[in-house]
Amino acid sequence: MLAIALVDRTGSGLWASVSVLYFTYVSHLSIAQVGTLAAIAGAIGIAGAPLGGRLADRFPLTRVLVALQLLRALASFALLTTDNYVLLITVSAVGGFGDRAANVLTKLYATRVAGPDRIRYQAISRTAANAGWALGGLTAAAALAVGTAAAYHWLLLGDALSFVAVATLTMRCGEPPSPQRTVKTSKDAPSASKPPNPWRDRTYLAYVATETVLFLDDAVFKVGLPLWIAHASDAPHGLAPLLMVLNNVMVVALIVPLARFATTTAATRNLLLPLSAAFALGGATMALSATGGAATATMLLTASAAAFTMAEMLHATISWELSVALAPDSAQGTYLGVHGLAQSTQRSIGPLAVTAAIATGPLGWTVFGAVIALTCMIQHRLVREPLARTPLSVPPVTVSEH
C-alpha cells in the first residue's frame, strides 16, 4: 500500500497543480465556468466517502478499491476526449466521487492491515504520499515550461495511467480481515445483529463536525497563503511556492518521528492540546506578517507556514486514530465513510473561510486561528467519555526504526 500511495499521489500531483490551467487554456473555459465546475465536482464528491465506506462493509475491500481506481482512470481519460462544458462537469464529478471514496477505503485498508501499528503506518504512508505530491508537482512544473496544449494532455494522461497502475497494484494485495463481513458469514453466529448506524450516533456526528474545522489547514496552503502573500503582505510573490516546498519537506522529515507521541489512543487524544497551540500560532503569525516590511513579512510567513504544517501533521495522526477508535468494529467502513465527509466538506467551505479571513485583514487571521484552536479543545472534551468506554485501540508499543 505504500507503493500505491506513492504512485497515486504522483499522478494526482501531475494533475492537481495544472487542472485550473488545463480548463482555462485547453478547454477554453471562463473563470466563472472553472469555478462552477470545481464547485459541482466537489459537492458530488462529498457523497463518495460515505458510499465508499458502506460498500466496504458489504463487499471485499480490494475489489471495491480496484473498481474505484478504474473509475478515476476512466474519468481522467474521458477529460481528454471532450471540451463540452456539461460533459466536463459530469466527468469531473465522477472523478471527484471516485477520489473521495478511494481515499476512505485506502485508509480502511491500512487500518485493517496494520493493526496496533496503524499510527506509525499512517505516518509512513503520509510520507510516501507527500513525496508523490512533490514528485508530481515538480514534473508538472517542468512540463508547464513547454506551455503547449500537448504538455497539458500528457500530464492528464499521466494522471489517468497512474490510476491504472494503482488498480493493478491493488489487485496484488491480499484481502484484509473485515469484522463486519466476518460476522455476517460466520456459521457459528445464530443471527447477525443490525450494525450500528453512524447517522444516529450523535457523538460521532459531532466529532465529524469538529473535524471539518480542523481540516482547514489544507485551505491555508492551497488558497490562504498565496492570496495573502499576493495582496496583503510585502513578502515577494515567489515565497508562495517555497512555502509549499517547506510544507512537503517538513512532513516527509517529521511525521514519522511525531508518531512516537501517539502510541495509545489516550496519548493521541492529548495531542489535541499542542495542536490547538499550533493553530493559534499559525493564525497570529499570519496576522503579524502584514505589519512589517518584506524581510519581517517573509520571516513571519515562514513561521506561520511551519506552524500550520505542524498542525497538519499532528491532526493527521490524531484524526487517523480517533476516527477508528470511535468507530464500532462491526461498522468500521460505514463510520469511516461518514468521517470522510469532514475532509470532503472542508474542500467546499475551506476556500470561503480563508478568503473571509483575508478580507477581514490581520484580525481575520487571528480569529481564524483562535476558532480552530477552540475547536481542538472542544473535540478534546467531546471524545473523552466515548474513548473511556472503549478499550484502547492501540496498545502501548515501542516504535522502532528497524
Secondary structure, 3 states (H helix, E strand, C coil): CHHHHHHHHHHHHHHHCCHHHHHHHCCCCCHHHHHHHHHHHHHHHCCHHHHHHHHHCCCCHHHHHHHHHHHHHHHHHHHCCCCCHHHHHHHHHHHHHHHHHHHHHHHHHHHHHHHHHHHHHHHHHHHHHHHHHHHHHHHHHHHHCCCCHHHHHHHHHHHHHHHHHHHHHHHCCCCCCCHHHHHHHCCCCCCCCCCCCHHHCHHHHHHHHHHHHHCCHHHHHHHHHHHHHHHCCCCCCCHHHHHHHHHHHHHHHHHHHHHHHCCCHHHHHHCHHHHHHHHHHHHHHHHHCCCCCHHHHHHHHHHHHHHHHHHHHHHHHHHHHHHHHCCCHHHHHHHHHHHHHHHHHHHHHHHHHHHHHHHHCHHHHHHHHHHHHHHHHHHHHHCHHHHHCCCCCCCCCCCCCC
